[in-house]
Amino acid sequence: MSVEINRRDLVKIGAGAVLAVPAALAVADAPRFFTPAEFAMLDELTEIIIPTDEHSPGARAAKVAAYIDARTAEAFEAKDREMWRGGLKRVDALSNKMLGCPFLKGTPAQRVAVVITLAAHEKDPKSPEDRFFAELKSATVRAYYTSSIGIHRDMNYLGNVMLDQFVGYEVP
């Protein structure tokens, strides 16, 4: 079976493809699992854990929340998705208890205080809030240090390059 496409049809197909790309990119930036409010909260939490400083642009620039969102959307087990959604609700509940407002309504200093409270038992997590923070921190670090920003800007990884001298350390 032979299909012929004339010049006019080819131009229509090309124009349709060009118009579809911006719409596809806009959808790609939208959260896949989290609601926009949950995503904003996750983005703020990850930025508090790995903030922008003179050394690196931080978790927000590395799109850590988008990475966590994508992995959560792909999770096989419902309990994994429920852990994230429930954990964010617990952060808001703690914020309401501490500050009298939801997490994102607090000032930057108040948000940091909530995260410090969450991190208080990270070495020995017992409560659901403790376990959520441990998972949040672990996922944040994993996402950040597998991003281009984390690898190249923070860790200064150069890849497989020939070095003029040994840059490791010598054992005495």
C-alpha positions as CSV (number, residue, x, y, z in Angstrom):
1,M,0.0,0.0,0.0
2,S,1.5,3.3,-1.0
3,V,0.6,6.6,0.7
4,E,1.5,9.9,-1.0
5,I,1.8,13.1,0.9
6,N,1.6,16.3,-1.1
7,R,3.5,19.5,-0.1
8,R,0.4,21.1,1.4
9,D,-0.2,18.1,3.7
10,L,3.4,18.0,4.8
11,V,3.3,21.7,5.8
12,K,0.1,21.0,7.8
13,I,1.8,18.1,9.6
14,G,4.9,20.2,10.3
15,A,2.9,23.1,11.6
16,G,0.9,20.8,13.9
17,A,4.1,19.3,15.3
18,V,5.5,22.8,16.0
19,L,2.4,23.9,17.8
20,A,2.2,20.7,19.8
21,V,5.7,21.0,21.3
22,P,5.0,24.0,23.7
23,A,1.9,22.3,25.0
24,A,3.8,19.0,25.6
25,L,6.6,20.9,27.4
26,A,4.0,22.7,29.7
27,V,2.5,19.3,30.6
28,A,6.0,17.9,31.3
29,D,6.5,20.6,33.9
30,A,3.2,19.9,35.7
31,P,3.4,17.6,38.7
32,R,2.5,14.0,37.8
33,F,1.5,12.8,41.2
34,F,1.3,15.7,43.7
35,T,-1.3,18.4,43.6
36,P,0.2,21.9,42.8
37,A,-0.1,22.8,46.5
38,E,1.6,19.5,47.6
39,F,4.3,20.0,45.0
40,A,5.0,23.6,46.2
41,M,5.4,22.3,49.7
42,L,7.7,19.5,48.6
43,D,9.8,21.9,46.6
44,E,10.1,24.2,49.7
45,L,11.0,21.3,52.0
46,T,13.7,20.0,49.6
47,E,15.2,23.5,49.2
48,I,15.4,23.8,53.0
49,I,17.3,20.5,53.2
50,I,19.7,21.5,50.4
51,P,19.5,25.3,50.1
52,T,21.0,27.5,47.5
53,D,24.3,28.8,48.8
54,E,27.7,30.1,47.4
55,H,28.7,26.5,46.6
56,S,25.7,25.3,44.6
57,P,22.2,26.4,43.4
58,G,20.3,24.0,45.7
59,A,17.5,21.5,45.5
60,R,15.1,23.8,43.7
61,A,17.5,24.5,40.8
62,A,18.3,20.8,40.6
63,K,14.5,20.0,40.3
64,V,14.6,17.6,43.2
65,A,10.8,17.9,43.8
66,A,10.1,17.1,40.2
67,Y,12.3,14.0,40.5
68,I,10.5,12.9,43.7
69,D,7.2,13.6,42.0
70,A,8.1,11.4,39.0
71,R,9.3,8.5,41.1
72,T,6.2,8.7,43.3
73,A,4.0,8.7,40.3
74,E,5.7,5.6,39.0
75,A,5.6,3.8,42.4
76,F,4.2,0.2,42.2
77,E,2.9,0.2,45.7
78,A,0.0,2.4,46.8
79,K,1.6,2.6,50.3
80,D,4.6,4.4,48.8
81,R,2.3,7.1,47.3
82,E,0.3,7.3,50.5
83,M,3.4,7.8,52.6
84,W,4.3,10.9,50.6
85,R,0.8,12.4,50.7
86,G,0.3,11.6,54.3
87,G,3.8,12.9,55.2
88,L,3.1,16.2,53.7
89,K,-0.2,16.4,55.6
90,R,1.8,15.6,58.8
91,V,4.2,18.5,58.1
92,D,1.2,20.8,57.7
93,A,-0.3,19.5,61.0
94,L,3.0,20.1,62.8
95,S,3.2,23.6,61.3
96,N,-0.3,24.4,62.4
97,K,0.6,23.2,65.9
98,M,3.8,25.1,66.1
99,L,3.0,28.2,64.1
100,G,-0.8,28.3,63.9
101,C,-0.7,28.2,60.1
102,P,0.0,25.8,57.3
103,F,3.7,25.2,56.4
104,L,3.7,27.4,53.3
105,K,2.0,30.3,55.1
106,G,4.9,30.5,57.6
107,T,7.9,32.8,57.2
108,P,11.1,31.3,55.8
109,A,12.5,31.2,59.4
110,Q,9.4,29.5,60.7
111,R,9.5,26.9,57.9
112,V,13.1,26.1,58.8
113,A,12.0,25.8,62.5
114,V,9.4,23.2,61.4
115,V,12.0,21.2,59.5
116,I,14.5,21.4,62.4
117,T,11.7,19.9,64.6
118,L,11.1,17.2,62.0
119,A,14.8,16.4,61.9
120,A,15.2,16.1,65.7
121,H,14.9,12.3,65.7
122,E,16.3,11.5,62.3
123,K,19.0,9.2,63.8
124,D,16.3,7.1,65.5
125,P,12.9,7.7,63.8
126,K,9.9,6.4,65.7
127,S,6.9,8.5,64.9
128,P,5.3,8.7,61.4
129,E,6.7,12.3,61.2
130,D,10.2,11.1,62.0
131,R,10.0,8.3,59.4
132,F,8.6,10.7,56.8
133,F,11.5,13.2,57.4
134,A,14.0,10.3,57.0
135,E,12.5,9.3,53.7
136,L,12.2,13.0,52.6
137,K,15.8,13.7,53.4
138,S,17.1,10.5,51.8
139,A,15.1,11.1,48.6
140,T,16.2,14.7,48.5
141,V,19.9,13.8,48.8
142,R,19.5,11.0,46.2
143,A,17.8,13.2,43.7
144,Y,20.2,16.1,44.2
145,Y,23.4,14.1,43.9
146,T,22.1,12.3,40.8
147,S,21.2,15.6,39.1
148,S,23.6,17.5,36.8
149,I,23.8,20.3,39.4
150,G,24.6,17.9,42.2
151,I,27.2,16.0,40.3
152,H,29.0,18.7,38.4
153,R,28.5,21.9,40.4
154,D,28.4,20.6,43.9
155,M,30.8,17.6,43.7
156,N,32.9,19.1,40.8
157,Y,32.9,15.8,39.0
158,L,34.7,16.3,35.7
159,G,34.0,12.9,34.2
160,N,36.6,10.7,32.6
161,V,39.3,13.2,31.9
162,M,43.1,12.9,31.7
163,L,44.6,14.6,34.7
164,D,48.2,15.9,34.8
165,Q,48.7,14.9,38.4
166,F,47.2,12.6,41.0
167,V,44.4,14.4,42.8
168,G,43.6,11.8,45.4
169,Y,45.4,11.5,48.8
170,E,48.3,9.5,49.8
171,V,48.2,7.2,52.9
172,P,51.1,8.0,55.3
